[in-house]
Amino acid sequence: MKTFLIYAYATCLVLGSLPKLVKAKAIPDYPYSKKASQIFKTPALVSRRVIEKTHTTVEVTGKEHLIDEPVLFVANHQGLFDILVLLGYLEKPVGFIAKQEIKRIPIIRKWMEQLKCVFIDRSNRRTALKVIDDGVDSLKSGQSMVIFPEGTRSKGLEVGTFKSGSLRLATRAQVPIIPVAINGTYKMLEENGGKVKPAHVRLTIGKPIYPDQYKALKHNQLAIKLQTVIKEEIEKHSTL
């Protein structure tokens, strides 16, 4: 019952955001960075309220590593609540590479479009190049992006192999990369057979890696480097 109530609560918050969505769509896209700072407040607030409703606590470290320019955030993917934690607690407007299926959810889809998210059809590999192109365009417009290079939820402490292809968003847009370690979100849902439970989540923001620091690395080398940084951070707090 508690899980149903949380989903119902989240649905009500999303429906209640509709008037602000209408206002957001009326804000000029240029310069986008100014628009993002205005419209991001609503998705961030909704996300925090949902997380708080689960009685989950979120500890954020490394905020001093956030920089005032578009970046590619590279994060591990433990659970379904990862996106809400990033939206609510990263304190920087971000878009996501999201599954095509999310486009079926009307209001959420429209918010994601305003945040310049990019939708990927996993059943059609031919769309991969367009996804990269769209993601690069979002970064160049001034929107920071988040990718989960594992490609799927680990549903635990293990960090899967980082796929290097999505890192082309950063290398083509020539933006800094910031690794983000997420630890504890799997305890909110995946560990409990689909039932929502409270947990303690640790969000660790790493140091930016600038283009002149990664330009000599091949994409697979860069993927290994980022995976190692995130994995080591999670292992430090594996008892959470």
N, C-alpha and C positions, 0 to 999 in steps of 0.2 A: 504493500500500500504506500509506503514512504517513497518508493521509487516512482510510482505513478503520480504522486502529488508533486514531486520535484519536476517531472516532465510537464505536468499541467501548469505549474508555476512558470516554468521557462516559456511555455507557449503563450501564456498571458502577457509576459514581459515583451515577447516578440510582437504580439498583436498591438500592444500599447505603444510600440515604437513607430507605428505607421505614420502618425502626423509628422514626426521628426524626419522620417524617411522622405516624405514629400518635400519638406523644406531643404533637405540635403541635396535632392536632385536639382533644385533650383539654383544652387550655388555654382558659379562659373568654375570650370575645370582648371582655368589658368590664372595664377600659378597653382598647380595642384597641391603643393605642400601646405598652402594656407587652407585650402578646402579640407584636406585630410585632418588637420589639427582640429577643425570644427566638427566634422561629422563623426570622427572616431570616438568622441566622448560617449555617444549613445551605445555602440556595440561594447565598449569597454565597461560601461556601467551595468548593462544587462548581464555580461559575462561574470562580473564580480558578484552580482546579486545571486546568480544561480549557484556559483561556487560556495558562497556564504550559506545559502539555503541547505547545502549538504553538510554543513558544519565542518567543512574542510578548512585547514589553515594553510596559508601559502607564505613561504619564506623566500624572499628574493635577495640575492647577493650579486655584486658586480655591476650595479647601476652606473657606477662611475665610468664604465666602459662604453656606455651609450654615447653616440656622437650625432651631431646635428647635420646629418646628410643621409641620403638613401643608402641602405645597406642590405645585404642578403644575410638573413638570419638562418643558420643551419642548426637544426635541432634533432635530437632523437625522438622517437615516437612510441611512448609507453601505452597510451590509452586514448579513449574517446574524448576525455576532458582536456587533453593537451591544448587544443585550439582555444577553449574558453580561458584556460590559465594564461596563455600568451596574450590573448586579447585584453584580459582584465588586469594583468599585472606587469606586463612588459613596459608599459608607460611610453610606448612609441607607436604611432599609427603603422599598421602592417596589413598587407594582403597575403593571401595564401595560394598555393597550387592546390586546387580542390578537385574532388571527384565530380565527374559529370552529373552523377545522380543528385547532387545537392541542388542543381538547377530546377528540380521538381518542386522545391519548397519555396513558394512565391516570395514572401517578405524577406527571408534570409538570402535568397538569391539576389534580390535587388540591393540589399545592403552590401553583399559581397561585390556586386558590380560597381557600386560607388567606391568601394575600397580597392578597386582595380585588381581583384582576385582573378586568377586564371583557372579555367576549368579543363580538366584532362579526361579524355575518354580512354580508359585503360584497355578497352577491347579493340582499339584501333591504333596500332603503333605508328601509322602514317601521320597521325596528328601531333606526334612528339615535337617535330620541328616548329610547328605553329605555336605550341605551348611555350617553347623557349623564346620565340619571337615576341609573343604577347607579354611574357614575363620581363624580357629586356625592355620593352616599351614602358611597362609599369615602373620599373626602376629608373629609367631615364626621365619619366614624367615627375619623379620626386617621391614615389611611394616605395617604402621598404617592403621587402617580401620575405616570407618564411617558407622554407622547404624542409621536408622530412626525407632525407636521402635513403632511409631504410626501405621506403616504399610501402610499408605496412606497419601496423602496431606490433610491438614486441610482446605486449601484455605482461611484462615483467622487467626485471633488472637487466636482462641481457640486451646488449646493443648489437643489432644486426649489421651486416655489411653495408657500408654506404655506397650507393650507386653514384658514379661520377658524372653522369650526363646532365643532371640538373644544376651542377655547379657552373655550367656554361652561362647561366643567367648572370653570374657575377663577372666571369672573365670577359664576356662580350660587352656588358654594360660598364665594365671597369669601375666597379664599386667595391668597397670594403666588405669582408665577410666576418660575421660575428658568430662564433659557436655558442649554442645555448644547451645546457644540460637540464633535462626535466627528470625529476626523480620523485615518484610516489603516486602519480596519477592512476597507474594501473590498480592501485589499492582502492580507488574510488568506485570501480565498476567491474573491470575484467577479472579481478581476483575473486569476485563474489558471485560469479555465475549470472552476471547481468543485473544484480541488485546494487543500487547506489548506497554507499556507506561513506562516512567521514574518513579523512586521512590527513596526513601532514605531507605537503608537497614542497619540494625545494626546487627553486628555479635559479640556476646559476648562469650569469651572463659573462662570457669570456672576453678576452682582449680582442680588439679588431685586428684582422689580418688585411693589410692594405695591398692594392694591386702590385706595387713595386716589391712586395714581400712574397707574393705567390706567382709572379709572372714567369719565374724560371721553372716552376713545377708543372708536370703533366697533370691532367685532370684526375687520373687515378691516384697519383701521389698526394694531391691536395685532399682527395676524399679520405685517404688513409690517415693523413695528418689530423683532419677534423674529427674523424671517428675516434682516434686515439685520445685526443684532448677531452672529448665528451665522455668517453668510457672511463678514463682515469678519474674524472670528476665524480661520476656516479659511484665508482668503487670506493671513493673516500667516505661516502655516506650510505653505504649499502645496508646499514643497520636501521635506516629510517623505517 
